[in-house]
């Protein structure tokens, strides 16, 4: 098969690595890709926001499947535009992508189909939003309705924080994403990531995972796109797993079908394990980053037939197999991230790090210049490891991290600490 992968981050490198291992693949391109993806696929300088350019490339190169990595092209309807000209694409159409593209849409769906989530209200007026927040009190969650590159959610611990977030969003601090604001109940509990592959009718669960959002050790510092992840999470028991599937995932798939916008692709549920049971706090319509990295390492099955089954509505009798060994990924980021950071610093020692037992390195924000690897983003590298225990995988990942010479980078040193503590009980 000829396959085109869209995206340029660590998630896409992990997907490229997994897709490239399939015996079904004869040619793999990635647009625009990065320095690491170039080892797995031919990187092409396509503007993925230019849907006609993507279509023209697919026609010229007889592409049989397009795999869409990030959320922005999904929300822009690239799957619909490809389907309209007979090109198969993995991911939801524009209307179904509203599950991530509009927080209000998702909350309304939950209300209509009795999917457990926090209480909420939607606002398009700043004074009404402020009055509601003051009436509810803190802690409370303020969300920009639209896509805001991971910056649209404020968990306000004080009323002042909530007021500031509301004012910032309505003042245009997040552009059009904050034209409408959702204010919702703060959910207390343990946060986990739950993924399911969907075909419009059926959903099959993927392995469980958990990421680490805060920038620094001990879950301190600002929220980021994710500083690391591990799989599986010991906190999703078989009972909780079944509850998430029956109360959240399957009703969502059925509800989207009933609304005439069937969901195909990967559904990522951010779930809080509360005292009242699992509750949804967000949906994403693509693989999480960096959770995708540990999922790809643990997936035993060929991923290409899974993508095709999702596109073709054939998941009903489909099964995925997983390696039992846990996996850990540590994100190395540029100093200053998620705030201001410098691009262009040189990274050395990657070859030595990659030789550590059980380690795989995925590039997230890199570029190649004159034979050197340079940092080209905020989150720059994913150092992944798999081993018999979580503690061993964690140790191997940090052994590899310590072999990388990048003075301008930093990482958390406690990724997977919860699972290691559980393992040692």
C-alpha positions as CSV (number, residue, x, y, z in Angstrom):
1,X,0.0,0.0,0.0
2,X,0.9,3.6,-0.5
3,X,0.2,5.6,2.7
4,X,0.5,9.3,3.5
5,X,0.8,10.3,7.2
6,X,0.0,13.9,8.1
7,X,1.8,15.7,11.0
8,X,5.2,16.5,12.4
9,X,5.3,15.6,16.1
10,X,6.3,12.8,18.4
11,X,2.9,11.2,18.0
12,X,3.5,11.1,14.2
13,X,7.0,9.7,14.6
14,X,5.6,6.9,16.7
15,X,2.8,6.3,14.2
16,X,5.3,6.3,11.3
17,X,7.6,3.8,13.1
18,X,4.6,1.5,13.6
19,X,3.1,1.9,10.1
20,X,6.5,1.4,8.5
21,X,6.8,-2.0,10.2
22,X,3.7,-3.3,8.4
23,X,4.3,-5.8,5.6
24,X,1.3,-4.2,3.8
25,X,3.2,-0.9,3.3
26,X,5.2,-0.5,0.1
27,X,5.7,3.3,0.4
28,X,5.2,5.7,3.3
29,X,5.3,9.5,3.0
30,X,4.9,12.0,5.9
31,X,3.9,15.7,5.5
32,X,5.7,17.7,6.7
33,X,7.5,15.2,9.1
34,X,10.6,15.9,11.1
35,X,14.3,14.7,11.4
36,X,13.3,11.5,13.1
37,X,10.3,10.7,10.9
38,X,12.7,10.9,7.9
39,X,14.2,7.6,9.0
40,X,10.9,5.9,8.7
41,X,9.2,7.7,5.8
42,X,9.9,10.1,2.9
43,X,9.1,13.6,4.2
44,X,7.4,15.9,1.8
45,X,7.0,19.7,2.1
46,X,3.2,19.7,1.9
47,X,1.1,22.4,3.6
48,X,-1.4,20.1,5.2
49,X,-3.8,23.0,5.7
50,X,-4.0,23.2,1.9
51,X,-6.4,20.3,1.3
52,X,-6.2,20.6,-2.5
53,X,-2.5,20.2,-2.4
54,X,-2.9,17.1,-0.3
55,X,-5.4,15.7,-2.7
56,X,-3.1,16.4,-5.7
57,X,-0.2,14.7,-4.0
58,X,-2.4,11.6,-3.3
59,X,-3.5,11.4,-6.9
60,X,0.0,11.9,-8.3
61,X,1.4,9.2,-6.0
62,X,-1.5,6.7,-6.0
63,X,-1.9,7.1,-2.2
64,X,-4.4,4.5,-0.9
65,X,-4.7,5.6,2.7
66,X,-4.2,9.0,4.4
67,X,-3.6,8.8,8.2
68,X,-4.2,12.1,9.9
69,X,-2.2,12.7,13.1
70,X,-3.1,16.2,14.6
71,X,-6.5,17.6,15.4
72,X,-6.4,20.9,13.4
73,X,-6.7,19.3,9.9
74,X,-9.5,17.0,11.3
75,X,-11.4,19.9,12.6
76,X,-10.9,21.6,9.2
77,X,-12.6,18.7,7.4
78,X,-9.7,17.1,5.5
79,X,-11.2,13.6,5.9
80,X,-14.4,14.8,4.2
81,X,-12.5,16.5,1.4
82,X,-10.4,13.4,0.7
83,X,-13.5,11.1,0.9
84,X,-15.3,13.4,-1.6
85,X,-12.7,12.5,-4.3
86,X,-12.5,8.8,-3.4
87,X,-9.4,8.8,-1.2
88,X,-9.6,6.8,2.0
89,X,-8.6,8.6,5.2
90,X,-8.3,7.5,8.8
91,X,-9.9,9.9,11.2
92,X,-13.3,11.6,11.9
93,X,-15.0,14.0,9.5
94,X,-15.5,17.6,10.3
95,X,-18.8,17.3,12.1
96,X,-17.6,14.4,14.2
97,X,-14.4,16.2,15.0
98,X,-16.5,18.7,17.0
99,X,-16.1,16.3,19.9
100,X,-12.7,18.0,20.3
101,X,-13.3,21.2,18.3
102,X,-16.1,22.4,20.5
103,X,-16.2,21.8,24.3
104,X,-19.9,22.9,24.3
105,X,-20.8,20.4,21.7
106,X,-19.3,17.6,23.8
107,X,-21.0,18.7,27.0
108,X,-24.4,18.9,25.2
109,X,-23.9,15.4,23.8
110,X,-23.1,14.1,27.3
111,X,-26.3,15.7,28.6
112,X,-28.4,14.3,25.8
113,X,-27.1,10.8,26.0
114,X,-26.6,10.5,29.8
115,X,-22.8,10.3,29.7
116,X,-21.3,11.0,33.1
117,X,-19.5,14.4,33.2
118,X,-19.3,17.5,35.3
119,X,-22.2,20.0,35.5
120,X,-21.7,22.9,33.1
121,X,-23.0,26.0,31.4
122,X,-22.1,27.6,28.1
123,X,-21.6,31.4,27.7
124,X,-21.1,33.9,24.9
125,X,-21.3,36.9,27.3
126,X,-18.6,37.9,29.7
127,X,-20.8,39.3,32.5
128,X,-23.1,36.3,32.5
129,X,-20.0,34.0,32.7
130,X,-18.5,36.0,35.6
131,X,-21.8,35.9,37.5
132,X,-22.1,32.1,37.1
133,X,-18.5,31.6,38.2
134,X,-19.1,33.8,41.3
135,X,-22.3,31.9,42.2
136,X,-20.6,28.5,41.9
137,X,-17.3,29.4,43.6
138,X,-13.9,27.8,43.3
139,X,-12.4,25.4,42.4
140,X,-14.0,25.6,39.0
141,X,-12.9,24.9,35.4
142,X,-13.0,27.5,32.6
143,X,-12.7,26.3,29.0
144,X,-12.5,28.1,25.7
145,X,-15.0,26.3,23.4
146,X,-12.7,26.0,20.4
147,X,-9.3,24.6,19.7
148,X,-6.6,26.5,21.5
149,X,-3.5,24.3,21.1
150,X,-3.8,22.9,24.6
151,X,-4.0,26.3,26.2
152,X,-7.8,26.6,26.4
153,X,-8.5,25.0,29.8
154,X,-7.9,26.7,33.1
155,X,-8.5,24.8,36.3
156,X,-9.1,27.7,38.6
157,X,-8.3,27.0,42.3
158,X,-9.5,30.5,43.3
159,X,-12.3,32.7,42.1
160,X,-9.8,35.3,41.0
161,X,-8.1,32.8,38.7
162,X,-11.5,32.0,37.2
163,X,-12.4,35.6,36.7
164,X,-9.0,36.3,35.0
165,X,-9.4,33.3,32.7
166,X,-12.9,34.4,31.7
167,X,-11.8,37.9,31.0
168,X,-8.8,36.7,29.0
169,X,-10.8,34.4,26.8
170,X,-13.6,37.0,26.1
171,X,-10.9,39.6,25.4
172,X,-9.5,37.5,22.5
173,X,-6.5,36.1,24.3
174,X,-7.1,32.7,22.6
175,X,-8.5,34.2,19.3
176,X,-11.7,32.8,18.0
177,X,-11.4,29.7,20.3
178,X,-12.6,31.8,23.2
179,X,-15.6,33.5,21.6
180,X,-17.7,31.1,23.6
181,X,-16.7,29.8,27.0
182,X,-17.8,26.7,28.9
183,X,-17.7,26.8,32.7
184,X,-17.9,23.4,34.4
185,X,-17.7,21.6,37.7
186,X,-14.3,20.7,39.1
187,X,-13.9,17.0,39.2
188,X,-11.8,15.5,42.0
189,X,-10.0,12.2,41.5
190,X,-7.4,10.5,39.5
191,X,-7.0,11.4,35.8
192,X,-6.4,8.7,33.2
193,X,-6.4,8.5,29.4
194,X,-8.6,6.0,27.6
195,X,-8.5,5.3,23.9
196,X,-10.9,3.4,21.7
197,X,-10.8,2.7,17.9
198,X,-14.1,3.4,16.3
199,X,-15.8,2.7,13.0
200,X,-19.1,4.6,13.3
201,X,-20.9,1.6,14.9
202,X,-18.4,-0.2,17.0
203,X,-15.6,0.7,19.4
204,X,-12.8,-1.5,20.6
205,X,-10.6,-0.4,23.5
206,X,-6.9,0.2,23.2
207,X,-4.4,-0.3,26.0
208,X,-4.7,2.1,28.9
209,X,-2.3,4.9,29.5
210,X,-1.6,7.9,31.7
211,X,0.2,11.1,30.9
212,X,1.9,13.8,33.1
213,X,0.7,17.3,32.2
214,X,2.7,19.5,34.6
215,X,6.1,20.7,33.6
216,X,8.1,19.8,36.7
217,X,8.6,16.9,39.1
218,X,5.9,16.2,41.8
219,X,3.2,17.6,39.3
220,X,4.3,21.1,39.9
221,X,4.6,24.0,37.4
222,X,2.4,25.0,34.5
223,X,0.3,22.6,32.4
224,X,1.9,21.4,29.2
225,X,1.0,19.3,26.2
226,X,2.4,16.4,28.2
227,X,5.8,15.7,29.7
228,X,5.7,11.9,29.7
229,X,3.4,8.9,29.8
230,X,3.2,5.2,30.7
231,X,1.1,2.2,29.7
232,X,-0.7,0.4,31.2
233,X,-2.1,2.3,34.1
234,X,-2.7,0.1,37.2
235,X,-5.6,2.4,38.2
236,X,-7.9,1.2,35.5
237,X,-9.2,-2.1,36.9
238,X,-11.3,-4.5,34.8
239,X,-14.4,-3.1,36.5
240,X,-13.4,0.5,35.8
241,X,-12.5,-0.4,32.2
242,X,-15.9,-1.9,31.6
243,X,-17.6,1.1,33.2
244,X,-15.7,3.5,30.9
245,X,-16.7,1.5,27.8
246,X,-20.4,1.0,28.7
247,X,-21.0,4.5,30.2
248,X,-18.8,6.8,28.1
249,X,-17.4,5.3,24.9
250,X,-20.3,3.2,23.6
251,X,-23.0,5.8,24.4
252,X,-20.8,8.4,22.6
253,X,-20.5,6.3,19.5
254,X,-24.2,5.5,19.5
255,X,-25.1,9.2,20.2
256,X,-22.9,10.4,17.3
257,X,-24.5,7.9,15.0
258,X,-27.9,9.0,16.1
259,X,-27.0,12.6,15.3
260,X,-26.0,11.6,11.8
261,X,-22.3,12.2,12.3
262,X,-20.8,8.8,12.9
263,X,-17.4,8.8,14.6
264,X,-14.6,6.9,12.9
265,X,-11.0,7.1,14.1
266,X,-9.4,7.2,17.5
267,X,-11.6,8.5,20.4
268,X,-9.5,9.7,23.3
269,X,-11.4,10.2,26.5
270,X,-9.9,12.1,29.3
271,X,-11.5,10.5,32.3
272,X,-11.5,11.4,36.0
273,X,-11.9,8.5,38.4
274,X,-14.1,10.1,40.9
275,X,-15.8,8.8,44.1
276,X,-19.0,8.5,42.0
277,X,-17.3,6.5,39.2
278,X,-15.5,7.4,36.0
279,X,-16.6,10.8,34.6
280,X,-15.6,12.4,31.3
281,X,-13.8,15.7,31.3
282,X,-12.8,16.0,27.6
283,X,-12.7,14.2,24.3
284,X,-9.9,14.3,21.7
285,X,-10.5,12.9,18.2
286,X,-6.9,11.6,17.6
287,X,-4.1,9.8,19.5
288,X,-2.8,11.6,22.5
289,X,0.7,12.9,22.6
290,X,2.7,11.5,24.3
291,X,0.4,8.5,25.1
292,X,0.5,7.4,21.4
293,X,4.2,6.7,21.8
294,X,3.7,4.1,24.6
295,X,0.7,2.6,22.8
296,X,2.6,2.1,19.6
297,X,5.5,0.4,21.4
298,X,3.1,-1.9,23.2
299,X,0.9,-2.8,20.2
300,X,1.7,-6.2,18.9
301,X,-0.8,-6.2,16.0
302,X,-0.2,-4.6,12.7
303,X,-1.7,-1.2,12.9
304,X,-2.5,-0.8,9.2
305,X,-5.4,-3.3,9.1
306,X,-6.8,-1.6,12.2
307,X,-6.8,1.7,10.4
308,X,-8.5,0.1,7.4
309,X,-11.1,-1.6,9.5
310,X,-12.0,1.7,11.2
311,X,-12.4,3.4,7.8
312,X,-14.5,0.5,6.4
313,X,-16.8,-0.1,9.3
314,X,-15.3,-3.5,10.0
315,X,-14.2,-3.4,13.6
316,X,-17.1,-5.7,14.9
317,X,-15.0,-8.8,14.6
318,X,-11.6,-7.1,14.9
319,X,-9.1,-7.7,17.7
320,X,-5.9,-6.0,18.7
321,X,-3.1,-7.8,20.6
322,X,-0.7,-6.1,23.0
323,X,2.7,-6.9,24.4
324,X,2.4,-7.5,28.2
325,X,5.5,-5.5,29.0
326,X,4.8,-1.9,30.2
327,X,6.2,1.1,28.4
328,X,7.4,4.6,29.6
329,X,8.1,7.7,27.6
330,X,10.0,10.7,28.9
331,X,9.6,14.0,27.1
332,X,12.7,16.2,26.7
333,X,11.6,19.8,26.1
334,X,13.4,23.1,25.4
335,X,14.2,25.1,28.6
336,X,11.4,27.6,29.0
337,X,8.7,25.4,27.7
338,X,5.6,25.8,27.8
339,X,6.6,29.5,27.8
340,X,9.2,31.1,25.6
341,X,12.0,28.9,24.5
342,X,14.9,29.0,22.0
343,X,15.1,27.0,18.8
344,X,18.2,25.8,17.0
345,X,20.2,24.3,19.8
346,X,22.3,21.3,18.9
347,X,21.5,17.8,20.3
348,X,24.1,15.1,20.6
349,X,24.4,11.6,21.9
350,X,21.2,10.2,20.3
351,X,22.9,7.2,18.8
352,X,24.4,6.1,22.1
353,X,21.0,6.7,23.9
354,X,19.2,4.6,21.3
355,X,21.5,1.6,22.0
356,X,20.2,1.3,25.6
357,X,18.2,-2.0,26.0
358,X,14.5,-1.6,25.2
359,X,14.8,2.1,24.2
360,X,13.2,3.8,21.2
361,X,13.6,7.5,20.6
362,X,10.9,9.4,18.8
363,X,11.5,13.0,17.6
364,X,8.8,15.6,18.4
365,X,10.4,18.9,17.4
366,X,13.6,18.5,15.6
367,X,15.2,19.4,12.3
368,X,18.4,18.2,10.5
369,X,21.0,20.7,9.4
370,X,24.5,19.9,8.1
371,X,24.4,16.4,9.6
372,X,23.4,17.7,13.0
373,X,20.1,17.4,14.9
374,X,18.7,20.7,16.1
375,X,15.8,21.5,18.4
376,X,12.9,23.0,16.6
377,X,10.0,23.1,19.0
378,X,8.9,23.1,22.7
379,X,8.6,19.4,23.2
380,X,11.6,18.0,21.2
381,X,12.3,14.3,22.0
382,X,10.4,11.3,23.4
383,X,12.7,8.8,25.1
384,X,10.7,5.6,25.3
385,X,11.5,2.3,27.0
386,X,9.8,-1.1,27.4
387,X,10.8,-3.7,30.0
388,X,9.3,-6.4,32.2
389,X,8.4,-3.9,35.0
390,X,7.5,-0.3,35.0
391,X,10.5,0.4,37.3
392,X,12.8,-1.2,34.8
393,X,11.3,0.7,31.9
394,X,11.6,3.9,33.8
395,X,15.3,3.2,34.7
396,X,16.1,2.4,31.1
397,X,14.4,5.5,29.8
398,X,16.4,7.8,32.1
399,X,19.6,5.9,31.4
400,X,19.1,6.9,27.7
401,X,18.2,10.5,28.7
402,X,21.5,10.8,30.6
403,X,23.4,9.8,27.4
404,X,21.9,12.7,25.5
405,X,24.0,15.9,25.4
406,X,21.6,18.8,25.1
407,X,22.3,21.6,27.6
408,X,19.3,23.6,26.4
409,X,16.8,20.8,27.3
410,X,15.1,19.5,30.4
411,X,12.8,16.7,31.5
412,X,10.9,15.5,34.5
413,X,12.7,12.9,36.5
414,X,9.6,11.1,37.9
415,X,7.6,9.9,34.9
416,X,5.5,6.9,35.9
417,X,6.0,7.4,39.6
418,X,2.5,6.4,40.5
419,X,2.8,3.1,38.6
420,X,6.2,2.4,40.2
421,X,4.8,3.0,43.7
422,X,1.9,0.6,42.9
423,X,4.3,-2.0,41.6
424,X,6.4,-1.9,44.7
425,X,3.5,-2.3,47.2
